[in-house]
Amino acid sequence: MNNNNNSSSNFDWKDNSIEWKDIIKKEARGYEKGDDLGEVQEIGQEFVVTERGRVKKSRFYLPKQLVAGYDGEVLWFNITEQEA
């Protein structure tokens, strides 16, 4: 698949200018399989903290360096649910 300007995606995966404050309460997913990594709760210096579940909550501390991109709705990570 060609990821140039002809891609069906209208965002740049290499854009490092993510406004971190804007991703609070956004969905986090694994890029490869679309794994549900919860909802972004906090942004730390090196980690993004997400939480999933209503009754039995799972918290994930995901390294910022694993962020694959942000499309305005979902923060994508180069990690699977099992790795998280």
C-alpha positions in Angstrom: 0.0 0.0 0.0 1.3 3.4 -0.9 1.2 5.9 1.9 1.9 9.0 -0.2 -0.6 11.9 -0.7 -2.9 9.5 -2.5 -3.6 7.6 0.7 -7.2 7.4 1.9 -6.0 8.9 5.2 -5.9 12.7 5.3 -3.4 13.0 8.1 0.4 12.8 8.3 1.6 9.9 10.5 4.9 11.6 10.9 3.4 14.8 12.2 5.1 15.3 15.6 3.0 18.4 16.4 0.2 16.6 18.3 -1.5 19.0 20.6 -1.3 16.7 23.6 -3.9 18.6 25.6 -6.4 17.9 22.8 -6.2 14.2 23.0 -7.6 13.9 26.6 -10.8 11.8 26.5 -10.0 10.5 23.0 -9.9 6.9 22.0 -6.5 5.0 22.0 -6.0 2.1 19.6 -3.3 -0.3 18.5 -2.4 0.6 14.8 -1.8 -3.0 13.6 -5.0 -4.7 14.8 -7.1 -1.9 16.0 -6.9 -3.1 19.6 -8.9 -1.1 22.1 -6.4 0.6 24.4 -9.1 2.6 26.3 -9.6 6.4 26.6 -6.8 8.8 27.2 -6.9 10.1 30.8 -3.6 11.8 31.3 -0.5 12.9 29.4 2.8 12.6 31.2 6.3 13.6 30.1 7.0 10.2 28.6 3.7 8.3 28.9 0.1 8.5 27.8 -2.2 7.0 30.5 -5.3 5.3 29.2 -8.2 3.6 31.0 -10.6 1.0 29.7 -13.7 -0.5 31.2 -16.6 0.7 33.4 -16.6 -1.7 36.4 -13.3 -3.5 36.0 -11.0 -0.8 34.9 -7.7 -1.5 33.1 -5.1 1.2 33.0 -2.3 1.4 30.4 0.8 3.5 30.6 1.8 3.8 27.0 5.2 5.3 26.0 4.8 8.4 23.8 7.5 7.1 21.5 5.1 4.3 20.4 2.5 6.8 19.1 2.0 6.1 15.4 -0.3 9.0 14.7 -3.4 10.9 15.6 -6.3 11.4 13.1 -8.4 13.8 15.1 -10.5 11.1 16.8 -8.1 8.2 17.6 -4.6 8.2 19.0 -2.9 5.3 17.3 -0.1 3.3 18.9 2.5 0.9 17.5 1.6 -1.6 20.2 -0.9 -4.5 20.6 -3.3 -4.9 23.5 -1.2 -7.9 24.7 2.0 -5.8 24.6 0.3 -3.0 26.5 
